[in-house]
């Protein structure tokens, strides 16, 4: 394959003092097609890592950034983004974004000085936004030279996930929040707030350009209160909620995703659930059962519709990823780093 990169040096086990969770393989086949997997690591341990899985060969390589650059990524690898064959690696607790060549994993640069970065959304070749959990603003930067070019104040709100419909960017105010923020990307300004169920976090856009919002409802005993978790559908033209689906008491939903045709949503609630976007109610039974495994994150391949689910095991050791067909049949499983939380398909 055109972008097949091989760095064959040695294969060895990183000793425990380096906090590396799995074997570091100094043979890095980053293929044209596959999936990058961000492994958070453990908070304050600095053992976040990056894996790559080739579904055609059923081959996974772990700690690939470390292997290529002989340097750790940092503390809590939160999310990934791809733009013009540049891989942007958001390292939350280190307050930075590491940029590498998406084929060779060679280090290209870093954006520092961030508070608690979470996700990146690209507007065009010269403008992108960074959401931040504690900064009370979105950061604007130029992907070509990695320079920060501005800020978008969000008036005491926190920013989590981002999706765009037309000129408007929709941003979830997750931590202790109850708003879906609306940013006009033409003027880089907050122009509206849509009140949704408490603590909106995950966002997705369906084939009709409707915005889906997963709200976890908050934590029991929180000073700001708690309500039932919910999934909402928002009209991006009128800035109004069209429907709210409330989950049962004790539900712990996460990882709202949509399939490749945009007509089915998936989410975790201990098991994997799926629901057609035109359904009038939540599914009564799960689609893929966890069978006692600790399902941690979910992703859907945008080309094949295959479902990837990570199993955190016990949050401290090497995790597992399960790959399912869109029918729910298990295709493969493989081992990655600690707490795999984000999948990026290429």
N, C-alpha and C positions, 0 to 999 in steps of 0.2 A: 504494500500500500504506500501511497505517496508520502504520507507523513509518518511512516513507521520509523521510530527512533530507538536505537539500541545503544545503551551505555553498559557494556559488559565489563565489570570490574571484579567484584567478588560478591559473595552472598554470606552474610553473617548475622548473628543475633546481637542486637543492641543490648548492652548490659543494663541492669536495673537502675543504675544511678542516672541514666539518661532519660528514664521515664518513657521509653518508646514501647508501645503496647504489643507490637507484632514484629515479625521478621522484616528486616529491611532488605529489599531485593534490588541489587544494583544492575538490573536489566529492565529497562523501562520501555515497554512497547506501548506507546501512546498512539493508538490507531485513528484512522479517519472517523470511525464511528465507535461509540462506547459511552461510558458514563463516568464522570468524576464524582467522587464521594468525599464530602467534607466530614471529617471525624473531629468532634469538638475536643476530645480529651477530657481531662478533669479540671475544674475551676482551680486556678492558682498553681497548677502543676506544670503548665507550659508544654503539655504533651499532645496538643492538637496536631492532626496529620491529614494527609491527602492520599486517597487511593484512586486507582483507575481500573475499571472492569471492561474487558472486551467480550461482549455477549456472543460473538461468532465463534471465538475460541474457548469460551468459558474460562477465561484467564483473568486473574486479578493480580495487580502489583500494589504494594502498600508502601507508605512513607516515601512517595516518589519525589516530593519536593526536597526532603532531606537528602535523599540519595543523589539528586542532581546537584544540589547546592551546598551540601555539607553544613546545613544550617536549619534549625527548627523553625516552624512557622510562628509559634507563640502560644498564647493562652486563649483557648476557646475559639476554634475555627467555626465560625457561625454560618457562613453561606458562600456561594460562588456565583460568578457571573462571567460570561464570555462575550468578547467584542473584538472583531477583526483579528482573530487568532491570538488575542491576549486574554489570559486567564486572571481574573480579579478574585483574590482570596480575602474575604473579610474576617479579620481576627478580632473578635469582639472585646475581650478583656485586655488585650494589648493595645487597643485604641488605634488600629492601623489597618490598611489594606495593602496586601502584598500582590504585586503584579509579576506574572511569569509568562513566558512563551507557552502557548497551549499545546504545542507539539513536543518541544524539547524540555519543558519545565525550567528553562534557564531563567534566573531572576532578572527582571527588567526594571524594577523600581518599587517605590513604596509611597503611600500617602499616610502621613502621620498627623498627630495633633488632634485626632478625633476622640470623642468622649467614650462612647459605647456603640460603635457602628454595628448595624444589623444586616442591611440589604442594600443592593445597588440596582438602580433602574436607569437604562440608557435612553435618552431623549433623541439624540442624533450622534454623529461622529465627534462632535466637539462639546457636547453637554451631557452630563449624567448627574443623577441625584444619589445621595447616600442618606439612608434613614439612620436615626440614632436614638437609643433608648432614653438617654438622660440629657441630651443637649438642648432640647426645646427649639430645635430648628432642623431643617434639612440642609445638608451641605451640597453645594454645586461644584463640580470639578470638570476639567477638560480631560477626556480619556486619552488624547493624543500626547499631552505632555505631563499629565497627572497633577496639574496645578489647580488648587482650589480657587474658584473664581467668584464665589458668593455664597450667601446664606439665605434661606427662606424661613423667616420667623413663623412659628406655629403657636404662639401665645399660650405657653404653659402646657401644651399637649406633648405627648411622646409619639415617636414614629416607629412603626414596625414594617409590615409588608406593604408593597406598592404594586398596583396594576394600572394600566392606562387604557382609556377608551377615548378615541379622538384626541382633542387637545387637553383633556382633563386627566390628571393623575389622582387616583384614589389611594389614600394612605390610612392604614389601621392605627388607631390610638389604643394600643394594647394595655399597657401597665396602668391599672386603676382608671382606665378611660371608658368612654361610652360614645365615641364619635368616629365616624369615617370622615377623614379630612379630604377636601377637594382642592387640588392645586391646579391653577391655570398654567400650563407649561409655556404658554406664549409670553407670559409676563412674570413668571417665577414668583407667584404669589398665592397665598391661601385665600380662596374666594368663597368657600362654603364649608359647613359642617353638617353631617347627617347623623342624627341620633340613632344608634342601633343598640341591640342588647349588650350588656356589660362585658367589657374587656374583649373587643374585637381583635382578632389576631391574623388568621389566615384568610387570603383573598384569592379568588379565581374569576376568570371571565369566560362565559359560555359562548356557544355559536351565535346566539342572538345579541351578543354584547351586553348581557346582563352581568352585574357584579355580584358574586357570591361572597358572603362574609361569615366566617366561623367565629363565634364569641364563646369563650370558655366559661363565662359567668363569674369568674373570680374565685378566690380561695375561701374556704370555711373559716370564719373568725376574723376575716379582714376588716379593718377599720372603715373601709368604704362600702362594706356590705357584700352580699353574694346573691346571685339569682340563678335560675336554671340556665344552663348552657343552651346555645341556639345557633341555627344556621339561617341566614337571611338572604333574600334576593333583592337587589337594589337596582332601580332604573337609573342609568347614568345620565339620561337626558333631563329628567325631572328632579333628580336628587331625592327621590322618595323610596321608601321600602315598599315592595310589592307583596312580599310574603315573609312570615317568620315561622320557622319550624323549631319548636322547643323540644329539647331532649329530656330524658327522665332524670329524676333526682339521683345524684351520685355519678352522673355521666362525666367522663373526662375526655372530651373530643379534642383532636388535633389533626394537623396535616391534611387540610382540605385541598384536594387536587381535582383536576378535570381531565377527561380522557382526550385522545387525539382528535376525535370528531366533535368535541365540545358539547356532547349531549348527555353525559353522565358524570356525576361527581362521586368522588371517593373521599372517605375520611376514616380516621382511626377513633375508636372508642373501645380500647382494649383489643377488640377484633377489628378487621377491615369491613367497612360498610360501603355499599354503592347505592346510588339513587339516580333515576332519570330526572333531568331538569324540569320535566313537565309533571312530575309526581305531585300529588296533593298532600302527601304525608311522608314521614320518614320511614325507612325500611324497618320491618318488624323483626327481621333476623339478619345475622351477619353474612357477609359474602365469603370471607376467609377467616377462619377461627385461629386464634393465637395459640391454642392448645397448651397454655401455661407459659408460653414465651412472652417476653417483655417487649411488645411491639413499640418502637420508639419514633419512627418516622416512615413516611410513605411518599412514593413518587410514581408517576405514570410516564412511560416512554412515549414521547409525542409522535413518533413514527409508527411504532408497532403496537402501541396500546398495552404493552406488558407492564406489570405492576411490580415495583420493588419495595420491599418492606424490611426495615432494619430491626434487629433484636438486640437490645442493649445488654442482655444477659443479666448483669448485676451492676452496671454503670462503671465498673472499675477494670474490667478485663476486655480482651479483644472481643469485638461484637461480631454478629453474623448478619448477612444480608440474604434475604430470600427473593428469588425472581420467579414470578408467576405469569402464566399466560393470561390473556384477558378473560378466559373461562374460569380462572381460579386454580388451574392445575400448576403444581410446582414444577419448574423447569430446572432450577439450579439453586445452589446456596454456596456462599463463600465467606471467608473470614476477613474482616477489616480492622481498623483501629477502634479506639474507645469512643462510644456514643456517636455513631454516624447519624447526622441530622439533616443533611442536605445532599441532593442528587442533581447533577448538571449533565444533561445529555448533549452530545455533539454528533 
